[in-house]
Amino acid sequence: MRTKMTLAATCLACFCIMGCHDSKQAAAQSKPAAQVMASNEVCPLSGHAINPKFTSTYNGKTIGFCCGGCKAKFDAMSDADKAKMAAK
């Protein structure tokens, strides 16, 4: 009986600590700064969500990519191809 009460008290304490979490505040804090600065939400090459670690600047616009491979492909493109991708 004592073990059950201890377990219940522990669970209640964990719930109280974790339950006091503001989801709106957490969403604002968990959004990486680089992602906010990127002009796109999906990778122009793959269509996947961008990773804030992989960005390039083109014509003063920050373009986000899903991975280093897509960033490298974009960086190697001609200006004409970059303009097409940046417009997506």
C-alpha positions as CSV (number, residue, x, y, z in Angstrom):
1,M,0.0,0.0,0.0
2,R,2.8,2.4,0.9
3,T,4.5,1.7,-2.5
4,K,1.3,2.5,-4.4
5,M,0.9,5.8,-2.5
6,T,4.5,6.7,-3.1
7,L,4.1,5.9,-6.8
8,A,0.9,8.0,-7.0
9,A,2.6,10.9,-5.3
10,T,5.5,10.7,-7.6
11,C,3.2,10.7,-10.7
12,L,1.2,13.6,-9.3
13,A,4.4,15.6,-8.8
14,C,5.6,14.9,-12.3
15,F,2.3,15.9,-13.7
16,C,2.3,19.1,-11.8
17,I,5.8,20.0,-12.9
18,M,5.2,19.1,-16.6
19,G,1.6,20.2,-16.7
20,C,2.4,23.8,-16.0
21,H,3.9,24.2,-19.5
22,D,2.4,26.9,-21.8
23,S,2.2,25.4,-25.3
24,K,2.1,28.7,-27.1
25,Q,5.2,29.8,-25.3
26,A,6.9,26.5,-26.1
27,A,6.0,26.7,-29.8
28,A,7.5,30.2,-30.0
29,Q,10.7,29.2,-28.2
30,S,11.2,25.9,-30.1
31,K,11.1,27.6,-33.5
32,P,14.7,28.1,-34.6
33,A,15.8,31.7,-35.5
34,A,17.2,30.7,-38.9
35,Q,13.9,29.2,-39.9
36,V,12.1,32.4,-39.1
37,M,14.5,34.3,-41.2
38,A,14.3,32.0,-44.3
39,S,11.9,33.2,-46.9
40,N,10.5,29.7,-47.5
41,E,9.1,26.9,-45.4
42,V,9.9,24.0,-47.6
43,C,13.1,23.1,-49.5
44,P,12.8,24.3,-53.1
45,L,14.6,21.2,-54.3
46,S,13.0,18.4,-52.4
47,G,9.8,19.9,-51.0
48,H,10.6,18.7,-47.5
49,A,10.5,21.0,-44.4
50,I,13.6,23.2,-44.1
51,N,16.3,22.6,-41.5
52,P,17.5,26.0,-40.2
53,K,21.1,24.8,-40.3
54,F,21.1,24.8,-44.1
55,T,20.6,28.2,-45.7
56,S,22.0,30.2,-48.6
57,T,21.5,33.9,-49.5
58,Y,20.5,34.7,-53.0
59,N,19.7,38.3,-54.1
60,G,19.3,39.4,-50.5
61,K,16.9,36.6,-49.8
62,T,17.6,33.8,-47.3
63,I,16.7,30.4,-48.8
64,G,16.3,27.4,-46.4
65,F,17.0,23.8,-47.4
66,C,16.2,20.4,-45.9
67,C,19.8,19.1,-45.9
68,G,23.4,19.9,-46.8
69,G,23.0,18.1,-50.1
70,C,20.3,20.3,-51.4
71,K,22.2,23.4,-50.2
72,A,25.3,22.3,-52.1
73,K,23.2,21.6,-55.3
74,F,21.7,25.1,-55.0
75,D,25.1,26.8,-54.4
76,A,26.5,25.0,-57.5
77,M,23.6,26.2,-59.8
78,S,23.8,28.9,-62.3
79,D,22.2,32.3,-61.5
80,A,19.3,31.5,-63.9
81,D,18.6,28.2,-62.1
82,K,18.9,29.8,-58.7
83,A,16.4,32.5,-59.7
84,K,13.9,29.7,-60.6
85,M,14.4,27.9,-57.3
86,A,14.3,31.0,-55.2
87,A,10.9,31.9,-56.7
88,K,9.4,28.7,-55.4
